[in-house]
């Protein structure tokens, strides 16, 4: 199924989530490791994206890596902007990742392989610390979000067929409910109205599945 095209940036802001920011002491590498090693009781936020899915059959398994880069000045989230010619989520801000292959032994293996293929980040720099709940996209992917710490220095090399740009956003910005916008759009062809999150940062418009998975990381770290 092809999801109808619309401009998510042109839709007015409906509301701001507005929860208090995650405390800075919870965003250190040691605190993040501890949180995933001993997860608290928490409730994932379910968006309405799954209700837009009209495909039959099983969804396609996929994984993404949420790479938290550990800088002396503070952690940041590494993100990519997808190339404009891709079939799904073209031009959107996303985590490195993609669909599972038969030879992948686990969702983590998929995330590490796809990350290396897409942005050239070698897995020796990546410390996987945990995972977030599965996320079903409207385009029919059942995504495993794998969270990891990445220690500089490291090299990267974007695959120009998939990735137009690699950039970082401060984790303190993303883990603050004051920066989480809610917007709603009407979809044609009987798909109904969808409410989605957006987290605009500088010239980057983070929205949709990427923003939804960041919201779940936010809830997980605040719990």
C-alpha positions, 0 to 999 in steps of 0.5 A: 500500500502507498500511503498518501503523500502530504506535507507534515510540516504544513500541518498546524501544531495541535498541542504540545505534549509538555511533560517535564524533561528527563533529568540530565543525570538519567542521560549519562552512559552509566545511567542509561546502561543501568536503566536498560539493565533493570527496566522500570514498570512503564507503559509504551505510548501507542500511536494511531499509525498502526490503524492506517495499515490496510495491508493483508498478511504479516508485516515485514520485520525490520530493525533500527538502531537508536545510536546515542553518541557519547560526547564529553559535552553531553549525549546526542542522538545520531539520525539520518535523512533518507534520500528522496527517491526511496519507495518508503519514507523518502526524504524523511528523518530516520534512524539507521536500519531496515528490513531483516534478512534471512541470515540475520540471527536477531533484531540486533543483528539486523540493526547492526548490519543495516547501520554498517551498510547505510552509514558505515558505522562499524559495530566495534564502536557500538555498545547495545544496551537494550531495546524498546517495544516493537513499532508497527508502521503504516507502511507495513513494517514491524520495527524493533528499536535497538538502543546503543551507545556509540563512543567517538572517535569513529568514522562514517560513510553514507550510502548515497543510494539510501542516506542523504545526510547524517546528523546529530541532535542533543539528547536533552532536546529530544528528551523534553516534552516541551519539544514534542508537538502533536499534529493531525492530518486527514488522509484520503481514500478512507484512511481517516485522521491521523495524529502524529508527533513532530520534534522540529530541530534546526532545519530537521523535521523529525516526525512520524515513526521516528518521533514516536519511537523517541517518545517511547524512549522518553517515557522509558527514561522518565518512568 
